[in-house]
Amino acid sequence: MAYAAFRSIGAYIPPKIMTNADFEKIIDTSDEWITKRTGIKERRLSEAGEASSDLGAKAAQIAIDRAGISKDEIDLVICATVTPDFLCMPSTACMIASKLELPNVMAYDISAACTGFVYAVSVAKAFVESGMKKNVLIVGAETYSSILDYTDRTTCFIFGDGAGAAIISATEDKSEAIIDVNCSSDGNYHDLIKTPGGGSLHPCSQEVLDQKMACIKMKGNETFKLAVKTLTSDVKVMLEKHNLTNADINHFIPHQANYRIIKAVGEALDMNDEQTVVTVDKYGNTSAASIPMAMNYAYEQGKIKKGDNVLFDAFGGGLTWGSALFPFSPKN
């Protein structure tokens, strides 16, 4: 039987930094207020003309190199993003495959907002376990700076740009296998986080442009409460299902949306600071790129070792949510 192993992690962090002090110059805010409200101190921005596929391809190349496979061994590319290169087509995954000079390969995007990378893990696992694919490249890539309204002081300082990637490969060793992935959604809460304009409901028009309807809109307080509740319950279900406790988790990697959310969820699950990976202060909320960027940070700090149990926990617009539990299983 084929199992799916989480072989490698990689990320691309744009070098351009925008600090809270920079926001003090353009909106009515302060470093103290932003830090207290979100825990964010700075975020990264892509360069002019740099698209999500550019960030994603750079992260993907690192993941491929670390996995120890050649490009022609990749038989599926999945990109999770809500800031695609193009509104409709081609997919950002196709652009990433092209920029990596991959041979003819199946490639497509997933739109699940901040839960996108966890959704991608789920799909990759299914493809591998079915025997249809052997090496799947999954990418979370976002250029949130392209959909921000920099006059909206409730959202513009929260988000940043970046990309993370991983290789999910077939293995016959059950000890290396991804243990479980659970994903779900509830469209009844669609109004909490959305980009209302530019799609088929409100096609591009002068009104959409004037009202900045193609920019992200978020109801922060309602989102905060639901996020804490959902993230906590999702992990509890996952751990109980597999007869595990918080002590069995080496690295808890929640979506990096807000430090207060991460802290509240961590306390509810009794995850200590040593277990919990936090990068929101450095990168802000990078949506689908958030979790792989955080995992890559911990990996490059030398904290994540072969065989360590990793737990993802995500929540995003849709609403969507999901968790993934697996042993980190690099070949070397």
N, C-alpha and C positions, 0 to 999 in steps of 0.2 A: 504493500500500500504506500502511496505517495503522501508525504506530509509536507507542510510548508514551513520553511525556516526563515527567520529574520536575520539575514546575512550581514548587512552593513548599513551604515548611516553616513550621511554627508550633508553639508549645508553651504550655502553661499550667503555671506553677510555683506551687504553693500557698504563700502567704506564711508559714505557721506553720513554724518551724524547731525540730527536736529535735536537740540536740547530743550528743556523746559524754558530756559532763559531766552531761547530764540522765539518761543511762542509768546513770551511776555511782550515782544516787540510788535506782534501782529493782532493779538486778541486781548481782551480784558481778563487776565489770569495771572497766576504767579507760580513759581516753582514749588512753593510750600503747598499751595492749594492742589496742584496736580499730583504731587507726591502723596499727600494725605488721602486724596480721593482714589488714586489708582496704583500707587507704588511705582509709577513710571518716571524715570529720570531722563531718558533719551530714547530715540528710535532712529532707525536707518532709513535712508531714502535712496531710491534708484537714481541713476543719472538721466538726464534728458534723452529721450529716444531709447531708453533701456526698458524692454518689455518683460512681462512675466516669464516668457520662454527663455529669455537671456539669463535671467536669474536661475530658472529651473535647470537649464542645461549645464550651468556651472556646478550646481549642487549635485546633479546627476552624475557628472563625470567623476567627482570625488567618491560617490557611493559605488560606482562601477569599479574604480581602481581598488578600493578597499575590499570589495567582494572577491577580487581575484579572478574575475571572469572577463572574457573578451566581449566586445560590443556585438559581435555576430551571434552570441549565445542568448542575447535578450530577445524574447519573442512576444513581449507585450509592454506597452508604455501607458501608464495611467497618470494623468495630472489632475490634482484637486486644486481648483481655483475659482474665485468669484471675480477675479480681475483678469480675464483672458486677454490675449493679444488683440483679438477681434470679437466684435459683439456676437456674431453668429458662427462664422466659419472662416478659415479652418480652425480646428481645435488647437489649443496651446500644446497638447501632447504631440500632435503632428509636427508642430514647429520645433519642439524640443528634440524629437527624433531626427528631424532634418539637420538641426544644428550639431547634433552629436554624430552625424553621418552614419546613422544606423542603416542596415539593409532594410528592405521592405518589411515592415513590422506593423502589427495591429496597434493602434494608438487612439485614445479618446480621453475626454475630460469628464470629471465628476464635479457637480455643483452641489455641495452640501455645507457651504460656508466654513465656519471654524471647525466643524467635525469632518471636513473633507478628507483629511489624511487617514483618519481612522476608518472611514468608509472605504478608502483605497486599500488599506490593509485587508479588510474583509473580502473585497472583490478579488484581490490577488491570491489570498488564501484559497478561495473557492476554485479559481482557475487552476492553481497548482494541484490541489487535492483531487480535482476531477481528472487530472492527467492531460488536460488540454494545453497547458503551458508549463515550462520548466524554470524560467527565470523572468521575473516580472520586475520592471523598474517602476516604482511609485514615486511621485513628486508632489509636493505641496509648494506652490509658487504664487506669490502675491505682490502686486504693486498697488497697495492701497492708496498711495499718494495720488493715484490717477482718479479716484472716486471720492476724494475728500473735499468738503466745503470748508475752506480755511477761514470762513467768517462764522462758522458754527462752533461756538466755544464749548458745546456739550460733547462733541465727537472728534474734532479734528486732531486733538493732541493724543488720542488713544492709540491710533494705528500706525504701523510702520511697514516697510517693504523687506522682503527676503525670501529665501527658498530653502527647502530641505528635501532630501531624497533618500530612498532605501532600496535595497534589492531583496526581494522575497523569492527564495529558490526551493526547488524540490529536494527532499531528503528522504532516506529510508529509515533514518534514526529517529524514533519517536521522542527521545529525550531532547531533540533539537526543535521539535514542532511548536508552532504557535498554538497556545492552549485554547484560546477562545477569543472571539470578537463579537460584540453585541452592539447593534446599531438600530436606531429608531427615529421617529419624527412625529410631529404634531402640527399640521398646517393651520390649526385653529389659532395658533399664536403667531401667524405670519407677520402681523403688524408691528411686532416688537423691534425687529431688526430687518430693514429692507432698503433696497434702492428702487423707489417707486416708478421712475421714468426710464424710457429708452427701450422697453420691451413691447410686446404686442398689446398689453393693456393700455399703456400710455406711450405710444410710439414717439419717436424723436420729433419735436416740434419747437417752435419758439417759446411756448409756455414751459415746456420741459427744461429748456435751456435757462430761461429767465428765473425759474423757481428752483434751479439746481436739483431737479428731481432725479437726475442720474447719479447723484451723490448719496452716500449712505446716510440713513436716518435711523436713530435708535432711541428707544424709550428706556433710559438707563436704570431707573429704580425698579421698574417691573422686571426687566431682564435680570438684574442682580439677584432678586429674590428667587426667581424661577431657576436660575443657573445653579445656585447653591443647593437647592433642593434636589434638582435632577442629577447633578454631578455626584452628589453624595449617595443617593439611592441606587444609581446605576452601578457604582463600585460595590456597594454592599451586596447587591444581587449577584454580581460576578464572583465575589469571594465566597459567598455562601454556596453557590452552585458547585464550586470546586473544593469545598471544605478547606478553605484557606483563611488565614487571618492577616491582619496588616503586617505582622512580623515576618510573613513569608515574602513580602514585597521588598526588593532591594532598592528599586527606583520608581517612585510615583511621579509621573510626568503629566500634569494636568494642562489643559489649554491655558495659554498665558494671556488671559483677558484683563485681569485686574488682580492685584496682590491681595486685596481684601477678600475676593472670592476664593482665591487659592488658600488663603489662611483659614477661612471659615470651613471650607471643605476638608482641608487637612486635619483640623481639630475635630470635626465631626467623625472622621474616619480613624482618628488617633494615629495619623501619620506624622512622624517627627520631622524636624528640619533637615536631618541628615538624609532621610529617604526622599524628600520632596525636592524636585528640580524647579528652580525659579530663575527665569530670564526676562520676565516682563519689565524689570527695571532697566535692562540694557536695550531691548528690542521693541518694547511696546507690544501691542496685539498685532500679530502678523497672520491672523486667520488660519487658513489651511496649512501655512508654513510654520505655525507656532510650535506645535509638538515636535516635528522632526528637528527644527532649529534648536529647541531646548535639549532634546536627546543628544544631538551632535555636540552641543556645548559641554554636557556632562561627560560625553565620551572623550572629547579632546582634553578635558581636565583630568583624565585618567581615572574617572570614577566608575564608569561602566565596564565591567569585565565579562569575559566569556562565561556563560552559564547563569549570569545574574537574571533574576526575574524582574521584568519591566512591566509597568501598568500604565497605559494611556487612559486619559479621561477627558472627553471633549464635549462641548456644547456650543451651538451656533444658530444663526438665522435659519428659519424654515418653519418652525424650529426643528433642529436636528440635535441628536446627541449620540454618543457611543463610547465604548471602552474596549480596550484590547489588552490581553494578557499573554506574555510570551517570554521564553528565555532568550537572551541575546546569544545568537549562535553563529559567530563568524567562523570561517573555515580555519583561520590561524589564531 
